Amino acid sequence: MCITKSIFCCSIMRMVYCDVFNSINSIILGILMNQEKKPHQWLSWLATIVLVGAASLASFVPEWYWHHAAFIVGNALWIAVGYLWKENSLLWLNIMLTLIYIVGLIV
């Protein structure tokens, strides 16, 4: 009786696990498959690479001060991407960050 009940419980748990896993998998695939590639994707990747480079310079060699210019260039690229994608939050975030960097260099 105990072995039969254990096998029955394991098979039910396996079915539930498979159903849950398949449901999650189909949701994730549905999201990934329905995403359209945004235009100017290359520009966003270039901006990301510039910002990662700026952060690396700021962290590892802060005495060079090149990271200030790199942050301004990277955020300016993201401003262009935000404008092209019509993403106001992205646009205004990077406008504000660029202004902060510029004011920080002046003051």
Backbone hydrogen bonds, N-H to C=O, Kabsch-Sander energy under -0.5 kcal/mol:
donor,donor_aa,acceptor,acceptor_aa,energy
5,K,1,M,-2.4
6,S,2,C,-2.2
7,I,3,I,-2.6
8,F,4,T,-2.4
9,C,5,K,-2.6
10,C,6,S,-2.5
11,S,7,I,-2.4
12,I,8,F,-2.1
13,M,9,C,-2.6
14,R,10,C,-2.4
15,M,11,S,-2.0
16,V,12,I,-2.6
17,Y,13,M,-2.8
18,C,14,R,-2.6
19,D,15,M,-2.5
20,V,16,V,-2.7
21,F,17,Y,-2.9
22,N,18,C,-2.8
23,S,19,D,-2.3
24,I,20,V,-2.6
25,N,21,F,-2.7
26,S,22,N,-2.5
27,I,23,S,-2.0
28,I,24,I,-2.5
29,L,25,N,-2.6
30,G,26,S,-2.2
31,I,27,I,-2.2
32,L,28,I,-2.6
33,M,29,L,-2.9
34,N,30,G,-1.5
35,Q,31,I,-0.6
35,Q,32,L,-0.6
41,Q,38,K,-0.7
44,S,40,H,-1.3
45,W,41,Q,-2.0
46,L,42,W,-2.2
47,A,43,L,-2.5
48,T,44,S,-2.1
49,I,45,W,-2.4
50,V,46,L,-2.4
51,L,47,A,-2.3
52,V,48,T,-2.5
53,G,49,I,-2.3
54,A,50,V,-2.4
55,A,51,L,-2.5
56,S,52,V,-2.2
57,L,53,G,-2.5
58,A,54,A,-2.7
59,S,55,A,-1.8
60,F,56,S,-2.9
61,V,57,L,-2.0
64,W,61,V,-1.6
65,Y,62,P,-0.7
68,H,65,Y,-0.8
69,A,65,Y,-0.6
70,A,66,W,-2.1
71,F,67,H,-2.6
72,I,68,H,-2.0
73,V,69,A,-2.6
74,G,70,A,-2.8
75,N,71,F,-2.6
76,A,72,I,-2.1
77,L,73,V,-2.2
78,W,74,G,-1.8
79,I,75,N,-1.9
80,A,76,A,-1.9
81,V,77,L,-2.2
82,G,78,W,-2.8
83,Y,79,I,-2.2
84,L,80,A,-2.6
85,W,81,V,-2.6
86,K,82,G,-0.6
86,K,83,Y,-0.5
87,E,82,G,-2.3
88,N,86,K,-0.8
91,L,87,E,-2.4
92,W,88,N,-2.9
93,L,89,S,-2.1
94,N,90,L,-1.8
95,I,91,L,-1.9
96,M,92,W,-2.4
97,L,93,L,-2.3
98,T,94,N,-2.2
99,L,95,I,-2.4
100,I,96,M,-2.4
101,Y,97,L,-2.4
102,I,98,T,-2.5
103,V,99,L,-2.9
104,G,100,I,-2.3
105,L,101,Y,-1.6
106,I,102,I,-1.9
107,V,103,V,-2.8
